[in-house]
Amino acid sequence: MRTSGQFLWRFTGALALLSFLVLAAGFAFALNPQMAAPGNVTPAAPGANGTTTPAAPPVIPSGKLNIVTLGDSLTRGVGDANGQGYVGLVRDALAKKTGQAPMLTNFAISGQQSNALLEQLELTQVRALLPQANLILFTIGGNDLFQQSGELDVLDEKKLAQARESLAANFKSIVTKIRMLNPNATVVYLSLYNPFGNTQAAKETIRPVLDWNAEAERIAASFPNVLVVPTYDLFVKKEANYLYTDHFHPNAKGYARMAERVVRALE
């Protein structure tokens, strides 16, 4: 009976340890669901308050393509049921072209505005990894314009003008910081499309989007090796085909069109 009791206690202890390890692994995966993606280096996106503990930067093999991406939900790939987004599709296309899988770090945060991206560029982890990139992709601006300008059907023109002015200043500072941290990488900014083109808000939102895209091109032109890839025409009058069910983010086909244009711009 004593031997049987000892065995039972040992078995129970081993089972408890195994349960703890499984729980710990599950918790780690929940914090960073992309950590298991093969061929990627994708740390959890740091919070706006900068409390994420920086991970040790990976050693980038000489000559290997290293992509770092920044921005909002578009760069995060929200709306793509395949989980790729334009970032994953660009990575795959470049892997096919070069014959080797690029390194990838995605710092994008859903809902992020330009002021938060500017702050994110000061985080230790970002400042460690960004200089190692030879390709930097980012999206920003949609949340700035439409979260600060009132209801879509009654946009406050004064608030919209203020939002665009603030976005322009932040955008210039963002590109300046990126260039300070990494003078040589190709930087690609994907400008805005109008997700409201087939809604009652179409008339109120077309001009702000086009005006911002022109402003972004003007600012980017003052920096070396910064490309602006337009996306507006990819979606206009095709929203039903290329937008997700939330009528805001692209679906898988929409992201595929964005990725194709980025790859073409890099040729």
Stockholm file with secondary structure:
# STOCKHOLM 1.0

chainA/1-267         MRTSGQFLWRFTGALALLSFLVLAAGFAFALNPQMAAPGNVTPAAPGANGTTTPAAPPVIPSGKLNIVTLGDSLTRGVGDANGQGYVGLVRDALAKKTGQAPMLTNFAISGQQSNALLEQLELTQVRALLPQANLILFTIGGNDLFQQSGELDVLDEKKLAQARESLAANFKSIVTKIRMLNPNATVVYLSLYNPFGNTQAAKETIRPVLDWNAEAERIAASFPNVLVVPTYDLFVKKEANYLYTDHFHPNAKGYARMAERVVRALE
#=GR chainA/1-267 SS CHHHHHHHHHHHHHHHHHHHHHHHHHHHHHHCGGGGCTTCCCCCCCCTTCCSCCCCCCCCCTTCCEEEEEESHHHHTTTCTTSCHHHHHHHHHHHHHHSSCCEEEECCCTTCCHHHHHHHTTSHHHHHHGGGCSEEEEECCHHHHHHSSCCGGGCCHHHHHHHHHHHHHHHHHHHHHHHHHCSSSEEEEECCCCTTTTSTTHHHHHHHHHHHHHHHHHHHTTSTTEEEECCHHHHTTCHHHHBCTTSSSBCHHHHHHHHHHHHHHHC
#=GC SS_cons         CHHHHHHHHHHHHHHHHHHHHHHHHHHHHHHCGGGGCTTCCCCCCCCTTCCSCCCCCCCCCTTCCEEEEEESHHHHTTTCTTSCHHHHHHHHHHHHHHSSCCEEEECCCTTCCHHHHHHHTTSHHHHHHGGGCSEEEEECCHHHHHHSSCCGGGCCHHHHHHHHHHHHHHHHHHHHHHHHHCSSSEEEEECCCCTTTTSTTHHHHHHHHHHHHHHHHHHHTTSTTEEEECCHHHHTTCHHHHBCTTSSSBCHHHHHHHHHHHHHHHC
//
